[in-house]
């Protein structure tokens, strides 16, 4: 078995830490008098996380300017295409 890379070491540490936290969480939840407080904290973190993400999405939607209407973009593209076509015709005339 070869030497572990840095990412593999970090991954292994995260896995071990996660398993330890799961075991400690379960022990506190089922075998101590702190279970009600633990459930309250867990529920608060979960709800606050979801609502925080929703607030961020709402803020982003509220502060982002709306995109240009497709008709305006098509008009700009047509104008640019006409410019390219006319400049191409002028270059052909100059070459003759």
C-alpha angles and dihedrals in degrees: 000000000000132000117291118245122231093256091052091051092049090047091051092049091049090050093049093045091049093052091048092050091049091052093047091045091051092046092051092044097050108024109036138060089245094077096103092050090047091052091048092050091046093049091047093051092048095048093042090050094051093044091045090055091047090050090051091050091048092048091049092050092047096049101038113095115238117258121255115271112261091240091060092050091049090050091051091048092050091050091050091047091052090051091051092047094049093046089049091052091048091052091051091052091049091050092054 
